Amino acid sequence: MSNLANNGHPPVASVPLDARDGIRSTMQAAQWDQGLHMEALANLAHELRSPVQAILGYLDILRDELSKELVGRHRQIIDRMNANAHDLAQTVENVMDFSVSDAMAEASDEEEIHLHDLIGDLALVLDAANDLKGLEIRFELEGAPAVFRARRRPINAILLNLAINAIKFTDRGRVTIAIRLAQSSQLGSAVELEVRDTGPGIDSAMVAQAFTRCAQLSHSSIRTHRGMGLGLAVVQRNAEALGAKIIVKSELPQGSSFLVIVPLANSIGDAHPIRT
């Protein structure tokens, strides 16, 4: 007997109403369960943030008050403790950002972002992350807007995580952070956030995997650096919330370039070079 209906097309299977209700209930339960897990992660990160910041504070006091006495091995011990504490603090922030990035990006209102403040805050964190490596950190702000309107929190998260990742995976050379205005045929007026490094680069087959959460935990080939592998996942989620486009260029062993093009719906301040 033929499986085709009179019109020549195979019959369409119908799902009973009670089965559809069951599927819908299962999907809603899964979404609720995921929401609870994200809330638990956010709460855990929040509880860890204060003691970690306290550790960083005490380490700063030790370095300041014992700067003359700390020499040789003792200085190395304090420096390594400080570097690991900063790594831990960044991991805590990444967990928090990942668990609430969608909600926070949507909830945050657009505000005036002053480039000097944005770069100043970023530089403070990068100096600590770069403390032991001694890489050259370069800012390219030619043609960058002195002031522009956008959601500051996701902009900060994108720049910070891209730059921290670049420092983490670069053993020598430099990390460059570039901000500039652009006109995109698809996005209209936009600000481009680019981070380039002289690190080992990323195999083209692994670029997409690098943006999945906990990529380092699931790939032994890239587990040579500290961290949970949440940084690029945080970048992607914040970029999606902003309607931004991510372009990755990387070549083994020539380094990598991560470019995020953020559309700007509102007015932009005068663009001019800013010296740092």
N, C-alpha and C positions, 0 to 999 in steps of 0.2 A: 504494500500500500504506500502511496506517495505521501511524503511529509509536507508537501506544498499545499497551500490553500487554493481555492478556485482562482484567485487572482495571480497565482504564480509565485507568491512570496511565502516564506516559511511562517507558520503561525507564531504570534507573539505570546510568550508565556505571561500570564497575569499572576501577580503576587496577591494572595489573600489579604484582606483588610487587617485582620488581626496580626498577620505576620509583619505587615508594614509598620504597624504600631509598635511591635516588638523591636524591629530594627531601629526605628526612631528613638525609642526609649534607651536602647543600648548605646546609640551614638551620643545622646544627651548625657548619659551616665559617664561615658568616656571623657567627654569634654569637661564635665564637672570634676571628675577625678584628676584630670590634668591641671585644672585650675587650682585644686587643693594642693597638688604637688608644687606648683609654682609659688603659691602663697607660703608654703612651708619653707621653700628655698629662700624666699625673700626675708622671712622672719629669722631664719638661721643666719643669713648674711648680716642682717641688722644687729643681731646679738653679738656676732664676731667683730663687727666694725670697731666698737669702743675699746675692747682690750687690745686689739691690734694697733690702733692709733696710740694707745698708752705706751705700748712697747716701743713704737717709733719715737715717741717723745722722750722716753728715758734714754734711748740710744743716742739721741741728739744731745742730751745733757751730758752723757758720758764723753762723747766726742769733743764737746766744747770745753768741759771742765778739766779733762785729762789730756787735752791735745798735746801738751809738751811732754807728758809722761809716757804717752802711748807711742812706742817705737817698735819696729821690727814685727815679730810674731804677734804681739799683743794688739798692735794696730791692725794687722791683717784679720785677726779674729773679730774685732769690733766692726770692721768694714764688711766682712762677710755676713755677720749677724744683721747689719743694717740692710744689706742687699737682699737677704732672704726675707726680712721683715717687710720690705717694700714689695717684694714679689707676692707675699701672702696678702698684703693689703690690696694689691691690684686684683688678685684672685677673688677676694671677698667682694670688691666693687664689681667685677665682671659677673659674678653669680647674681648679685643684686640687680645689675643692669639687665641681664638676660631674663630674669624672672619677671621683671616689671617693664621692660623696654617698650613693649607695644602700648601698654596703658599710659606710661609716662609720656611717651612721644605724642600720643593723641591728646593727652590732657594738658600738656604744656602749651601755652600761648606763644605766638610770635612776639618777639621783643627786639629792641635795637641791640645789635651786637657790635661792640667797639673792638676793632681789630687788635689794638694794643692790649686791651684787657684779655682777649681770647688767647693771644700769643703769650702774654705774661704768665697766665695761669698754667698754660701747657708747658712752658719752659721750666717752671719750678718742678713739675712732676718728672719731666724728662731728665733734668739734671740728676735727680736722685736715682732714676733707673739706669743712667749712664755712668754712675759714679765709679764703678770698678772697670768698666770697659774703656772709657776714655775715647769714645768715638767723636768725630766731628759732627755736631748738630747744626744744620744750616737751615735758615728760613729764607724762602724766596717769596717776596711780597710785591714784586713789581706789578703794578696795575691792579693790586688788590683794593677792594673798597674799604675806606676808612671806617664806615658804618654801614651795616645792612640789617634787614629785618628777617629773622628766621627763628626757629625753635632752638633755643640755645642748648638745652640738655642733650638732644640727639646729635647736634653738631659737635659738642664737646666729646661725647662718647665715641663718635666716628674718628675724630682726629687723635684722641688719646690712645685708643686701642690700636689703630694702624701704626702710630709712632712707637708705642711700647713693643708691639710685635716686631717692628723693624729693628729696634735696638736688641731685642732678645735673640734674633736670628742672624745678626751681623757681628762678626768677630773683629773685623778691622775695616777701616775706611770711614764712611760717613752715612748719615741719615738726613735726608732733605725733606722738609715740609714746605709745600708750595700752596698758596691760596691766590686765586685770580678770578676775575669776572670772565664770563664766556657767554656766547650766544649759541644755543643748541636748536637745531631745526625741529627737534621733537619736544624739548622742554621749555623753549623760549629763554628769557633771561635766567641765568644760573650762576652759581658760584661753584668753582671747582676746588676740591680739596684733594691734594695729591701728596702721597708719601712714597719716596724712593729710597732704596738702600743699596749698598754694595755687598750684600750677603750672598749666600750660595744660590739663590734663585729657587724656583719651584718647578718641578716637572709639570708639563702641560696636562698630563693625565691626572694630576693630583690637585689642580686648582679648585675644581668644584668641591672636592672632598675637604679642602682646607676651610671652607665656610660652614661645614657641619659642626654642630656642637660636640665638644670633647673629642675633636679629631685626633689630638695627640694621644689620647688614651686608647684609641682603637687602631693606631698605625705605629707599629714599632719602628718603622723606617724613619719617622720624624720625631721619635720620643727622646731625642738627645738634648732637649731644652726643657727647662722647668715650665710648669703651667698646665692647666686643664684643657687648653685648646678652645677656650670660649671667646677669645678676643674677636676673631673674624665673624663668628656667629652673632656677636653683639653688634658688630658693624653692619652686617647684612640686615638684621631686624630693624635697626634704627634707620638705615637707608630706605628700606621698604616703607617705614612709617612716614618718611619725608617725601616719598615718591621719587627718590633719587635713583640714579643709574650707576652701577659699579663696573669699572673696566680694569682688568688685571693684565699687565704685561710682564712676563718673566722669562728669563733665559738662563739655563744652567751653563756655567756658574757665574753669570754676569749680574745677578741681583734682580730686584723686583720693583715694580711700580704699581701702586694701587691708587686709582683715580675714582673719586666719588663726585658725581655731578648733581648738585642740589638745585632744584628749580626755585626761583624767587618770584613770589606773586606780588610783592609790594615794592615800595621805593627803595632805592639804593643810594647811599652817600657817594660823594665824589671819589673816583678811583685815582690813586696816586701812589708813588713808591713810598714805603715807610721803612725807615732805617731802624734796625734793632741792634 
